[in-house]
């Protein structure tokens, strides 16, 4: 299932954008949804996919992100028919379309099975006939020294023993299965932006605390 948004204002009117992953909206050149306008922040908002549901998050933009004319302060879910707005750019949220595989599966019509004559069913065949169908030799082709059961199966047939392990081979030193190598998951642009905003906030708080401590020290030792 793939969500889509369709532009309803500006020069992009009528254009559809598929949302198949977390996407960045803004006028930055690396934005997934590029809106080249001075009123749009470089990193304006993010479109997020959570368990096949579509969400929008404002990234501290100057002119705001709106859903149905209401400004978004935190993450907000989107429904089909909603109007999501980035500054003055408005988009209509389209319902997710079903994949082609699901549509094709729904149009498949089961064909009736061909009738089978009762004489051709395996239920009415004898054990010897079933073995012949499977490539087993008939009773007349078997060795006369082999004893057969009532169903025509051989009895007292010896099973060959496995080959012995050569001397000097240490089975305990067999190469163990290699351990799986952990693969680092890529970090999306939206997650990187969150980390950068968090680090910037911590740095600002640290500077404020240092300034306050400097003022207190100056007052005490004056």
N, C-alpha and C positions, 0 to 999 in steps of 0.2 A: 504494500500500500504506500502510495507516494502523495504527500500533500503538495498543493500548489497555491501560489498567490498571483493575482492578476492585477496589473496596474490600471487604475481608473482615472488618474489625473496626470497632467504633465505630458512631456514628450514620449513617455513610456506607455501611454494609455493603450490597453489591449494586449500588452506583452505578458506572457505567463512565465513564471519561474517555478521550477520543481524544487521541492525541499526534501532531499533524500539523506541529509546529514545536518549536523550543527553548522549554521552559516552566519557569517558576520555581515552586518549591514552598515554602510557608511560611505564616505567619499575617499577613504584610503585606497591606494592602488591595489592592495592585497585583499580588499573586501570581496566577499562572495557575491553580494548584491551591491553593486557600485552605483551610488547616486551622486553625480557630480554637480553639487550645488553648495554655495557658501552657507546656507542655512542648515545643512546636514553636517553633523560632527564627523571627524575622521573615523572614529569607531563609535557609531551611533547606537546600535542595538544588536541583539543576537536572536536568531530563530533557532529553537532547540527542539530536538526530538526525544521524547521520553515515553518509552513503551508504546510506540505508534501514535502518541498524542503530540500535538504541536503546541509549543509555548513560545512566548516572546519576552525578552528581558531588555530593559533600557540600561545602557552603559554610561550613565551620568552625562547624557547628551545635553547640549545647550538649549535646544528647542523642543525636546521631549519626544516621547513615544506614546501613542494613544491607541486604545482599542474601543471602538464605538464611541468616539469623542471623549473618553475618559482617560486621563493621563495614567500611565503605568509607572508605579514607583518600584515594584519588585517584579518577579516573574509572574506572568499571567497566562492562563491557558487560552487557546484559540479554538473556535468552533467554525464549522462551515457556514458561510454567510457573514461572518464578522468583518468589520472594516478596520484594518490595522494601518496606522498612520505614522510615518517617520518625518517629523517637521511638517511640511506641507504635502508630502508625497503620500497618496492613499492607495491601498491595495485591498482587494477583496479576497477573502480566504475561500478557496475551493475545496469541496469534499475530496478526500483521498480516493483515487481511482483503483479499482481492483486490478490485479496483475492479469496478463494475458493467459497464464496457465490456469487460473481459476475460472476465467470465462470459457476457455476451451473445454475444461472438465465438465462445466454445466451443460454444454451443448452436445456432449457425447451421448448417443443413443445406443443402448445395449442391443446387440443382434441376437435373435433367438438361436438357441443351440440346435445343431442338426440332429435329426432323429437317428437313433442307432438301433439297428435291428436286434431283437433279443438274442439271436444266434451269435452276434458278434460281441456280446458282453463277456468280460472275463469271469463273471460270477458263475457262468454255465460251463466254463472250460475246465477240463481235468488238470491235475497237477502236472502231468507229463506234457500236455499241450502248452501250459503256461511256460514251462521250462524251455520248450522248443521255440516259443515266441521270443524268449530272452536270449537266444543263442546257445542254449544248453543242448548237448548231444542227446539223441534219443536213447532208449534203453538198449536197443539192439547194437548201438555203437559203443557201449561202455565195455570196459574190461570185464571178462567173465569172472575174475577172481574177486571183484569188488562186491560186497554184500549191500543189498538195497533194502530200504524200508518199504512199508506199504505204499507210501507216496512216491516211491521211486528215487529217494535221496540216498546217496552213498553213505556207508557207515564204516567205522574203524579206519578212517583215512588219517595217516600221520601228517602232522604239521611240521614243516622244516624249522629247525632251530636257528636263531639269529647268529650271525657270524661273531666269533670271539673278538674281544678287544686286543689289539696287538700289544706285545710286551713293551714296556718303557713309555707307554702313553699315560700321562697323568690326567684323568678326567676332571679332577678337582680344579685344575688350572685353566679350565675353559674360560674363554673371554666372556665376562658378564655383559649384560645389556648396557649400552651407553646411557648415562643419565641425561634426561631432557634438558636442553639449554633454555633458560628463561628468556623470553622475548619481551622487551620493553614495549608497552603500549604507547602509540604516539599521542602527544598532547595537542588538543585542538586549540585554535586561535582564541576561542572564547575562554578556555581555561587559563591560557597564558595571560589574557587581559585581566582576569580576576586576580591572578597572582601578582601582576604588576601594580594593580590598584591597592591591594593589601600591603605590599611592600612600601608603596608611596605613603600610605596612611601611617604605617609604623615609623617611617623616617621622619614625617612631620611631627608626630607626637614626641619622638625622641628630641628633636630640636627645641620644641616648646619647653620640655622638661629641663633641658640644659640651660635655656635662657632664664627660666624661673630660679634655678639653683644659683646661677651667677648673680642675679639681682639680690637674692637673699644673702649670699656671701658678702657682696659689696656693702649691704646695709649693716650686717653684723660687725664687720671689721672697719667700718668707717670711723 
